Amino acid sequence: MKELLQQAKEILEYTYDHPESGRLAQCIDMLEGAKESAGEKKEMLENVITAVTQAHHAQRQLDIAGDVSSSSAFGQAFNALDQAIESYS
């Protein structure tokens, strides 16, 4: 699970730098697929999925305007992934 979360974080970072890419939808699907094997950390994974979904919704705005609110959504997703990865250490 930790490797999957690290991969999701890499996709998030890539998408922040390249908002025109469509990789966040794939990332969300990947995280959704891992929910069943999350065990006691399922709620935490659902929170990560919510944060990444919000970043996905902000992706177009980031591409067009690069404003603070869209950057904030990516920051929240990054923090959620960071905390989730840390919980597996």
C-alpha positions in Angstrom: 0.0 0.0 0.0 2.8 2.4 0.8 4.3 2.0 -2.7 0.9 2.7 -4.2 0.5 5.9 -2.2 4.0 7.0 -3.2 3.1 6.4 -6.8 0.0 8.5 -6.4 2.1 11.2 -4.8 4.4 11.2 -7.8 1.5 11.4 -10.2 0.1 14.4 -8.2 3.5 16.1 -8.3 3.7 15.5 -12.1 0.2 16.8 -12.6 0.9 19.9 -10.6 3.8 20.7 -12.9 1.9 19.5 -16.0 -1.8 20.3 -15.4 -2.7 19.5 -19.0 -2.0 15.8 -18.3 -4.9 13.5 -17.6 -3.1 11.4 -15.1 -5.1 12.3 -11.9 -8.2 10.4 -13.1 -6.0 7.3 -13.4 -4.6 8.0 -10.0 -8.1 8.2 -8.4 -9.0 4.9 -10.1 -5.9 3.3 -8.7 -6.6 4.5 -5.2 -10.3 3.4 -5.4 -9.1 -0.1 -6.4 -6.9 -0.3 -3.3 -9.7 0.6 -0.9 -10.8 -3.0 -0.3 -7.3 -4.0 0.8 -6.8 -0.9 3.1 -8.2 -2.7 6.1 -8.3 -0.5 9.2 -6.9 2.4 7.2 -9.8 2.5 4.8 -11.2 5.8 6.1 -7.8 7.4 5.7 -7.6 6.2 2.1 -11.1 7.6 1.5 -9.9 10.9 2.7 -6.9 10.7 0.4 -9.2 9.9 -2.5 -11.4 12.9 -1.6 -8.3 15.2 -1.5 -7.0 13.9 -4.9 -10.5 14.2 -6.4 -10.6 17.9 -5.3 -7.1 18.4 -6.9 -8.5 16.8 -10.1 -11.4 19.2 -10.1 -8.9 22.1 -9.7 -6.6 20.8 -12.4 -8.2 22.7 -15.3 -8.2 26.0 -13.3 -4.6 25.5 -12.5 -3.8 25.0 -16.2 -5.8 28.1 -17.2 -5.1 30.6 -14.4 -2.6 29.0 -12.0 -4.4 30.7 -9.1 -4.0 30.1 -5.4 -7.2 28.1 -4.8 -6.3 25.5 -7.4 -2.7 25.3 -5.9 -4.3 24.9 -2.5 -6.3 21.8 -3.6 -3.0 20.2 -4.8 -1.3 21.2 -1.5 -4.1 19.5 0.5 -3.9 16.3 -1.6 -0.1 16.3 -1.2 -0.4 16.6 2.6 -3.0 13.9 2.7 -0.8 11.5 0.7 2.2 12.4 2.8 0.4 11.6 6.0 -1.0 8.4 4.6 2.5 7.3 3.5 3.9 8.2 6.9 1.2 6.0 8.6 2.7 3.0 6.8 6.3 3.7 8.0 
